[in-house]
């Protein structure tokens, strides 16, 4: 079945003052980091200098579908900010984490609701200095504690083709279903990327996570 799964940042939003949010007229067309493309089992995102070969046979959600979800979450975050700070006015632009990729074995889910096994990538504006093992450890410990999950792989660092990644794995239960979940973070093109893998066993998680070895960044 499908499960609601909030990102580790809990979709936090921060005000960007009066800067333009960059939305196209009507906001229905994915652009920038949301305008990735999928050919077979290859995901390519030029704005993030990212190419990822995800598991064969899996089905990726269309960028347009993810964009609709991102807009909905952004609107909710904006409404919350305006409720707290009405003086900021309706033209306030905010920066919310955006789901840029979601794929599952069964082709179900939309990035907000997930179907195991699956993987999603969330991009948050940030700086490379923000990708610190200590900060990542604190974040994932807080997420695990808040959701009643158990850390089964402590925060650690690894390299793929000289590109730096941080990872921790947690185990939890939801409605009698075991969930093994990997949190991975890396940095590219002014964005911190949070890669989440959902599986139903440690072995399945290990197999899916091995696909990260096929992730390349052309900016390196």
C-alpha positions in Angstrom: 0.0 0.0 0.0 0.9 3.7 -0.2 2.3 5.5 2.8 2.7 9.2 3.5 6.3 9.9 4.0 7.6 13.3 5.0 11.1 14.2 4.1 13.7 14.5 7.0 13.5 18.3 6.9 9.7 18.0 7.4 9.3 20.2 4.3 10.5 23.2 6.2 10.2 26.5 4.3 12.0 29.7 4.8 11.2 33.2 3.4 13.1 34.5 0.5 11.9 38.0 0.9 10.5 39.6 -2.2 12.6 37.6 -4.7 10.7 36.1 -7.6 10.0 32.4 -7.1 10.7 31.9 -10.8 7.4 30.2 -11.6 6.2 30.2 -15.1 2.9 31.8 -15.9 0.3 29.4 -14.4 3.1 27.4 -12.8 2.1 24.2 -14.5 5.4 23.5 -16.4 8.4 22.0 -14.5 11.5 24.1 -15.0 15.0 24.3 -13.6 15.8 21.6 -11.1 12.2 20.1 -11.5 12.7 19.6 -15.3 14.6 16.3 -15.2 14.1 13.7 -17.9 13.8 9.9 -17.8 14.9 7.6 -20.7 14.5 3.9 -19.9 16.0 3.6 -16.4 18.3 6.7 -16.8 17.3 9.9 -15.0 19.1 13.1 -16.1 18.9 16.5 -14.5 21.0 19.1 -16.3 20.2 21.8 -13.7 21.7 19.6 -11.0 24.5 18.2 -13.3 23.1 14.8 -12.3 22.7 11.5 -14.1 21.4 8.4 -12.2 20.8 4.9 -13.4 18.0 3.6 -11.2 16.9 0.0 -10.8 15.8 -1.6 -14.1 12.1 -2.2 -14.4 11.2 0.5 -12.0 8.7 3.2 -13.0 9.5 6.9 -12.5 6.9 9.5 -11.7 6.5 12.2 -14.4 8.2 15.6 -13.6 4.8 17.2 -14.1 3.3 15.1 -11.4 6.1 15.9 -8.9 5.8 19.6 -9.8 2.1 19.6 -8.9 2.9 18.1 -5.5 5.8 20.6 -5.0 3.4 23.5 -5.8 0.8 22.2 -3.4 3.4 21.9 -0.6 4.8 25.4 -1.4 1.3 26.9 -1.3 0.7 25.3 2.1 4.0 26.6 3.5 3.3 30.1 2.1 -0.1 30.1 3.8 1.5 29.1 7.1 4.1 31.9 6.8 1.5 34.5 5.9 -0.7 33.4 8.8 2.3 34.0 11.1 3.5 37.2 9.3 0.6 38.8 7.4 2.7 42.0 7.0 4.9 40.1 4.5 2.1 40.3 1.9 0.9 37.9 -0.8 3.9 38.4 -3.0 6.3 36.8 -0.6 8.4 34.1 -2.3 9.6 31.1 -0.3 12.2 28.4 -0.8 10.8 24.9 -0.1 12.6 21.6 -0.6 11.5 20.1 -4.0 11.0 16.5 -4.9 12.9 16.2 -8.2 12.8 12.4 -8.7 10.7 9.5 -7.5 10.6 5.9 -8.8 9.1 2.7 -7.4 9.1 -0.9 -8.4 5.3 -1.0 -8.8 4.9 2.5 -10.3 2.7 3.7 -7.5 2.9 6.8 -5.4 3.7 10.4 -6.2 6.8 11.3 -4.1 4.7 12.4 -1.2 2.9 9.0 -0.8 5.4 6.3 -1.4 5.1 2.6 -2.5 7.9 0.3 -1.3 10.4 -0.4 -2.6 11.1 3.1 -3.9 13.6 6.0 -4.1 13.1 9.7 -4.1 15.5 12.7 -4.4 14.7 16.0 -2.7 16.6 19.2 -3.5 17.0 22.0 -1.0 18.9 25.2 -1.7 22.1 25.2 0.4 25.9 25.4 0.5 28.4 22.6 0.4 29.7 23.6 3.9 26.2 22.6 5.1 27.0 19.0 4.2 28.7 18.1 7.5 28.7 14.7 9.1 28.0 16.0 12.5 25.0 18.1 11.3 23.7 15.1 9.3 24.0 12.8 12.3 22.0 15.2 14.5 19.3 15.5 11.7 18.9 11.8 11.2 18.9 11.1 15.0 16.1 13.6 15.4 14.1 12.1 12.5 14.6 8.6 14.0 13.6 9.7 17.5 10.6 11.6 16.2 9.2 8.7 14.2 10.1 5.9 16.7 12.7 4.5 14.3 15.9 2.7 15.2 19.2 3.6 13.6 20.8 0.5 12.1 23.6 2.1 10.2 25.2 5.1 12.0 25.9 8.3 10.0 29.0 7.7 7.8 30.7 9.2 4.7 31.4 7.5 1.4 32.7 8.5 -2.1 31.3 7.7 -5.5 33.8 8.7 -8.3 35.3 11.2 -5.8 31.9 12.7 -5.1 31.1 12.9 -1.4 27.9 11.3 0.2 26.6 11.0 3.7 24.4 8.1 4.7 22.5 6.6 7.6 19.9 3.7 7.7 16.9 3.4 10.0 14.3 0.7 10.7 10.7 1.3 11.7 7.3 -0.2 11.6 4.1 1.2 10.2 0.8 -0.6 10.4 2.6 -3.9 11.0 4.8 -3.3 7.9 8.6 -3.2 8.4 10.3 -0.2 6.7 14.0 -0.1 6.1 15.0 3.4 5.0 18.3 4.9 3.9 18.9 8.7 4.2 21.7 9.8 1.9 22.8 13.4 1.4 25.2 14.9 -1.2 25.7 18.3 -2.8 25.5 19.6 -6.4 25.0 23.0 -8.1 24.0 25.0 -4.9 21.6 22.3 -3.7 21.8 19.7 -0.9 20.3 16.6 -2.3 18.5 14.2 0.1 18.2 10.7 -1.4 15.7 8.4 0.4 15.4 4.7 -0.2 12.4 2.8 1.2 12.6 -1.0 1.4 11.0 -3.9 3.3 14.2 -5.7 4.4 17.9 -4.8 5.0 18.9 -7.0 2.0 16.4 -5.2 -0.3 17.7 -1.9 1.0 21.3 -2.9 0.3 20.5 -4.0 -3.3 18.7 -0.7 -4.1 21.4 1.4 -2.4 24.0 -0.2 -4.6 22.5 1.7 -7.5 23.9 4.9 -6.0 27.3 3.7 -7.4 25.7 4.6 -10.8 25.1 8.2 -9.9 27.3 10.7 -11.6 27.8 14.5 -11.4 29.2 16.2 -14.4 30.4 19.3 -12.3 33.0 17.1 -10.7 
